[in-house]
Amino acid sequence: MESERNEMTEMTRPSGKARQAHRLLLLLALLLMLLLLPSFALYTYAEVLTLPMDETGGVPPHPWGYTDDGYEDPSIRVQLEFGREGDTNWTAVRIRLANASQLRTLKAAPYGSTREVQGAALARRVKSVLAIGGDFFIFHNHGYIVRQGQFYRNRPSGEQDVLVIDREGNLDVLIRPEKADIEAYEARRRDDIANAFTFGPALVTGGERVKELTELKGDPGRAQRIALCQTGELEYLVVYSEGPSDKDSAGLSVPQFADLVASFPGVKTAYNLDGGSSATIVFKGEKINGPKSQRGRSIGDIIYFASAWAAD
C-alpha cells in the first residue's frame, strides 16, 4: 500500500517543465499588473508642480531637456528664433508653460534697496530656464509695482502704461492709468494680481498694434528693445532687437519695434520693458544677447520662466 501511495504521489506531482511554466505565467501576470496599475513613484516624483507664490525658484532645468535651439520638459517648452528686420537683427523666444506659477519674478534685493545684480546671476539664483530683464523699478519711485503677489507701490504718474500679470498667467495692460484707475482695477481684481510693471509702452492690445503709442520719456531713438508678449493660454513670446552698439545693427525706434512685435503671428498683448544695455535674455545661466561689453550689465529685477517638472 505504501508503495502504491508513493507511486500515486509521483504521478500527480508537477514535472520540472510544468513548474517552470507556472512560474513564467506568474511573472507575466505580475508584469502586466505593474503596467496597468498606477505607479506610486510616477505620481509621487514625476509630476508638474505648482510653484509657490514667493521668490523661491523653480525646479532646476534637467540636462536632458536642452535641445539645439531651446529647452523642453513636460512642464515647459522654450524655443529660440533669430532673424533680421531692415538693418537690425532680432531674437525671439517662444515659451509654453504647464501652469501659471512658472511665470515668475525676482527682485535683486529686498524692496527699498537700490542694489543691482547681473541678470545672469539672478537667473541662476532661481534656477530659471529663461529670464529677461524687468522694468528696473529701483531706478524710479513712481508707478504701480507688484511682485509675486506682494504689493509694493501705488504711485502711478498717469504718463506710463502698466502691465499686470494675473495668477492665471494672463497679461493685461492699463494705458496711462492714474491712481484712481489703479484703485478701481484693484477693487475688481486685486486677488488676481501676481505681478505688475511700470515701463512701457504697450505695443499690442487685443491683438492689434497700438496706434498711438505712449511716449517713452528720455527715449534715445534707435536702441536695443525687448518686449514680453502673450500669444495664447500659457503661451508667450519674448522679442528682442539689437541696438547701435551691436555689430551690423542700427537699432529700432519704439514705433519700429512695435511694428516688428506686431508682425509675429498670434500676438494678443505685448509690452515694452527696460531696453538699452539693460535689455537682458538669460539662457543656460548666461546672458545671450547684446555685445560682450554689455553682458555684465547689472539690473534691478527679472521676469523668468521656470521648470516645474519633478522627475526624480
C-alpha positions as CSV (number, residue, x, y, z in Angstrom):
1,M,0.0,0.0,0.0
2,E,2.8,2.4,0.9
3,S,4.5,1.8,-2.4
4,E,1.2,2.4,-4.2
5,R,0.7,5.8,-2.4
6,N,4.3,6.9,-3.3
7,E,3.6,5.9,-6.9
8,M,0.4,8.0,-7.0
9,T,2.2,11.0,-5.4
10,E,4.9,10.9,-8.1
11,M,2.2,10.7,-10.8
12,T,0.4,13.8,-9.5
13,R,3.4,16.0,-8.7
14,P,4.1,18.6,-11.4
15,S,7.1,18.0,-13.6
16,G,10.1,20.3,-13.7
17,K,8.9,21.8,-17.0
18,A,5.4,22.3,-15.7
19,R,6.7,24.2,-12.6
20,Q,8.9,26.5,-14.8
21,A,5.8,27.2,-17.0
22,H,3.8,28.1,-13.9
23,R,6.5,30.5,-12.6
24,L,6.7,32.1,-16.0
25,L,2.9,32.7,-16.0
26,L,3.1,34.2,-12.5
27,L,5.9,36.5,-13.6
28,L,4.0,37.7,-16.7
29,A,0.9,38.3,-14.6
30,L,2.9,40.4,-12.2
31,L,4.5,42.5,-15.1
32,L,1.0,43.1,-16.5
33,M,-0.2,44.4,-13.2
34,L,2.7,46.8,-12.9
35,L,1.9,48.1,-16.4
36,L,-1.8,48.5,-15.8
37,L,-1.9,49.8,-12.2
38,P,-0.8,53.4,-11.4
39,S,2.8,53.6,-10.3
40,F,3.3,55.2,-6.8
41,A,6.7,56.5,-8.0
42,L,5.1,58.1,-11.1
43,Y,2.6,60.1,-9.1
44,T,5.0,61.0,-6.3
45,Y,8.0,62.1,-8.3
46,A,7.1,62.5,-11.9
47,E,4.6,65.4,-11.8
48,V,4.2,69.1,-12.7
49,L,4.3,71.1,-9.5
50,T,2.5,74.3,-8.7
51,L,5.3,76.6,-7.6
52,P,4.7,78.8,-4.5
53,M,3.8,82.5,-4.9
54,D,7.1,83.7,-3.4
55,E,10.6,84.4,-4.5
56,T,11.9,80.8,-4.3
57,G,12.9,79.4,-7.6
58,G,11.7,76.6,-9.8
59,V,12.9,73.0,-10.3
60,P,16.4,73.0,-11.8
61,P,16.3,72.5,-15.5
62,H,17.0,69.0,-16.5
63,P,20.2,68.5,-18.6
64,W,18.3,66.1,-20.9
65,G,15.8,68.9,-21.7
66,Y,18.2,71.1,-23.7
67,T,17.9,71.0,-27.5
68,D,19.8,72.7,-30.3
69,D,17.5,75.7,-30.2
70,G,15.9,75.7,-26.7
71,Y,14.7,73.5,-23.9
72,E,11.8,71.2,-23.3
73,D,10.4,69.0,-20.4
74,P,6.8,68.1,-19.6
75,S,6.2,71.4,-17.9
76,I,7.9,73.9,-20.2
77,R,9.0,74.4,-23.8
78,V,11.4,77.2,-24.8
79,Q,12.4,77.8,-28.5
80,L,14.8,80.4,-29.8
81,E,14.5,82.0,-33.2
82,F,16.6,84.6,-35.0
83,G,16.0,87.0,-37.8
84,R,16.5,90.5,-39.2
85,E,14.2,93.5,-39.6
86,G,15.6,96.0,-42.0
87,D,19.0,96.9,-40.8
88,T,18.7,95.3,-37.3
89,N,19.0,91.7,-36.0
90,W,16.4,90.3,-33.7
91,T,16.0,87.4,-31.3
92,A,12.6,85.8,-30.4
93,V,11.8,83.2,-27.8
94,R,8.6,81.2,-27.7
95,I,7.6,79.8,-24.3
96,R,4.8,77.4,-23.4
97,L,4.0,76.5,-19.8
98,A,2.0,73.8,-18.0
99,N,0.8,76.2,-15.3
100,A,0.9,79.9,-14.5
101,S,3.1,79.6,-11.4
102,Q,6.0,79.0,-13.7
103,L,5.9,82.7,-14.9
104,R,7.7,84.4,-12.0
105,T,9.7,87.5,-10.9
106,L,12.7,88.2,-8.7
107,K,14.0,91.4,-7.2
108,A,17.7,91.9,-7.0
109,A,17.3,92.8,-3.3
110,P,14.5,93.5,-0.7
111,Y,12.2,96.3,-1.7
112,G,13.6,99.7,-0.9
113,S,17.2,98.7,-1.8
114,T,18.8,100.1,-4.9
115,R,21.2,97.2,-5.3
116,E,21.7,95.9,-8.8
117,V,22.8,92.4,-9.8
118,Q,23.8,90.9,-13.1
119,G,20.7,89.3,-14.8
120,A,22.6,86.0,-15.2
121,A,23.3,85.8,-11.5
122,L,19.7,86.5,-10.7
123,A,18.6,83.8,-13.2
124,R,20.9,81.2,-11.7
125,R,19.7,82.1,-8.2
126,V,16.2,80.9,-9.0
127,K,17.2,78.1,-11.4
128,S,15.3,79.7,-14.4
129,V,15.1,78.1,-17.8
130,L,14.8,81.5,-19.4
131,A,14.9,85.0,-17.8
132,I,14.6,88.6,-19.1
133,G,15.0,92.0,-17.5
134,G,12.0,93.7,-15.9
135,D,11.1,97.4,-15.5
136,F,14.1,98.4,-13.4
137,F,11.7,99.9,-10.8
138,I,14.5,100.7,-8.4
139,F,15.6,103.4,-10.8
140,H,12.5,105.5,-10.0
141,N,10.0,106.0,-7.2
142,H,6.7,106.1,-9.1
143,G,4.5,103.6,-10.9
144,Y,2.5,100.5,-9.8
145,I,4.7,97.7,-8.6
146,V,3.7,94.2,-7.6
147,R,6.0,91.2,-7.3
148,Q,4.9,87.6,-6.6
149,G,1.6,88.8,-5.0
150,Q,3.3,91.4,-2.8
151,F,2.0,95.0,-3.4
152,Y,4.9,97.5,-3.0
153,R,3.9,100.7,-4.8
154,N,0.9,102.5,-6.0
155,R,2.1,105.9,-7.3
156,P,1.2,106.0,-11.0
157,S,2.1,109.2,-12.8
158,G,-0.6,108.9,-15.5
159,E,2.2,109.1,-18.1
160,Q,3.2,105.4,-18.4
161,D,1.4,102.2,-19.3
162,V,1.2,99.5,-16.7
163,L,1.5,95.8,-17.3
164,V,-0.4,93.4,-15.0
165,I,0.2,89.6,-15.0
166,D,-2.6,87.8,-13.2
167,R,-2.5,84.5,-11.3
168,E,-3.7,82.6,-14.4
169,G,-0.7,83.8,-16.3
170,N,-2.6,86.4,-18.5
171,L,-1.2,89.8,-19.5
172,D,-3.3,92.8,-19.0
173,V,-2.4,96.4,-19.9
174,L,-3.6,99.6,-18.4
175,I,-3.0,102.7,-20.6
176,R,-1.5,105.6,-18.7
177,P,-3.5,104.9,-15.5
178,E,-4.0,107.5,-12.7
179,K,-4.1,106.3,-9.1
180,A,-8.0,106.3,-9.3
181,D,-7.7,103.9,-12.2
182,I,-5.5,101.6,-10.3
183,E,-7.8,101.7,-7.3
184,A,-10.8,100.8,-9.5
185,Y,-8.8,98.0,-11.1
186,E,-7.8,96.6,-7.6
187,A,-11.4,96.8,-6.5
188,R,-12.3,94.3,-9.2
189,R,-9.2,92.2,-9.5
190,R,-6.8,92.7,-6.5
191,D,-6.8,89.0,-5.6
192,D,-6.0,88.0,-9.1
193,I,-2.8,90.2,-9.4
194,A,0.5,88.3,-9.3
195,N,2.9,90.9,-10.8
196,A,2.7,94.5,-12.1
197,F,5.3,96.6,-14.0
198,T,5.6,100.3,-14.9
199,F,7.7,101.0,-18.0
200,G,6.0,100.5,-21.4
201,P,4.7,101.5,-23.7
202,A,2.1,98.9,-24.6
203,L,2.8,97.7,-28.1
204,V,-0.1,95.4,-28.8
205,T,-3.5,95.1,-27.2
206,G,-6.5,93.0,-28.2
207,G,-4.3,91.5,-31.0
208,E,-3.8,94.9,-32.7
209,R,-0.7,97.1,-32.8
210,V,-1.3,100.2,-30.6
211,K,-1.9,103.1,-32.9
212,E,-1.0,105.9,-30.5
213,L,2.0,104.7,-28.6
214,T,2.5,106.2,-25.1
215,E,5.6,108.4,-25.3
216,L,8.7,107.0,-23.5
217,K,10.4,109.9,-21.8
218,G,14.1,110.1,-22.3
219,D,14.0,107.6,-25.2
220,P,17.2,107.6,-27.2
221,G,15.6,106.8,-30.5
222,R,17.2,103.7,-32.1
223,A,18.2,101.4,-29.3
224,Q,18.1,97.8,-28.0
225,R,14.5,96.8,-27.3
226,I,12.8,93.9,-25.5
227,A,9.1,93.0,-25.1
228,L,7.1,90.4,-23.3
229,C,4.1,89.2,-25.3
230,Q,1.2,86.7,-24.8
231,T,0.2,84.6,-27.8
232,G,-2.3,82.2,-26.1
233,E,-3.2,80.5,-22.8
234,L,0.1,80.0,-21.0
235,E,1.9,80.7,-24.3
236,Y,4.3,83.7,-24.5
237,L,6.8,85.4,-26.8
238,V,9.8,87.4,-26.0
239,V,11.1,89.7,-28.7
240,Y,14.5,91.4,-28.6
241,S,16.1,93.7,-31.1
242,E,19.7,94.7,-31.2
243,G,21.0,98.3,-31.0
244,P,23.7,100.5,-32.4
245,S,26.3,99.0,-30.1
246,D,25.8,95.6,-31.7
247,K,27.7,94.8,-34.9
248,D,25.7,95.1,-38.1
249,S,22.6,96.5,-36.3
250,A,21.3,100.1,-36.3
251,G,18.6,99.5,-33.6
252,L,14.9,100.2,-33.7
253,S,12.8,103.2,-32.6
254,V,9.7,102.4,-30.4
255,P,7.3,102.6,-33.4
256,Q,9.6,100.4,-35.5
257,F,9.8,97.9,-32.6
258,A,6.0,97.9,-32.2
259,D,5.7,97.0,-35.9
260,L,8.2,94.2,-35.5
261,V,6.4,92.7,-32.5
262,A,3.0,93.0,-34.1
263,S,4.3,91.1,-37.1
264,F,4.7,87.9,-35.2
265,P,1.6,85.7,-35.6
266,G,-0.7,85.3,-32.7
267,V,0.5,88.2,-30.5
268,K,-2.5,89.3,-28.4
269,T,-0.8,91.5,-25.9
270,A,2.8,93.0,-25.9
271,Y,4.5,95.3,-23.5
272,N,7.9,97.0,-23.9
273,L,10.3,96.5,-21.0
274,D,13.5,98.2,-20.0
275,G,15.8,98.4,-23.0
276,G,19.2,99.7,-24.0
277,S,22.1,97.9,-22.2
278,S,19.6,96.7,-19.6
279,A,17.7,94.6,-22.1
280,T,18.5,91.0,-21.0
281,I,17.9,87.5,-22.1
282,V,19.4,84.7,-19.9
283,F,19.5,81.1,-21.2
284,K,21.6,78.3,-19.8
285,G,22.6,80.6,-17.0
286,E,24.3,83.1,-19.3
287,K,23.2,86.4,-20.9
288,I,23.0,85.5,-24.6
289,N,22.1,88.9,-26.1
290,G,23.9,92.2,-26.6
291,P,27.6,92.8,-27.2
292,K,30.1,91.1,-24.9
293,S,31.0,94.5,-23.4
294,Q,27.4,94.8,-22.0
295,R,26.9,91.3,-20.8
296,G,27.9,92.1,-17.3
297,R,25.3,94.8,-17.0
298,S,23.5,94.8,-13.6
299,I,19.8,95.2,-13.3
300,G,17.2,95.5,-10.5
301,D,14.8,92.7,-11.4
302,I,14.0,89.8,-13.7
303,I,11.0,88.1,-15.2
304,Y,11.7,84.4,-15.6
305,F,10.2,81.1,-16.7
306,A,10.9,78.1,-14.5
307,S,10.6,74.3,-14.9
308,A,8.1,72.6,-12.6
309,W,8.8,69.0,-13.6
310,A,9.8,66.9,-10.6
311,A,11.1,63.8,-12.4
312,D,13.1,62.2,-9.6
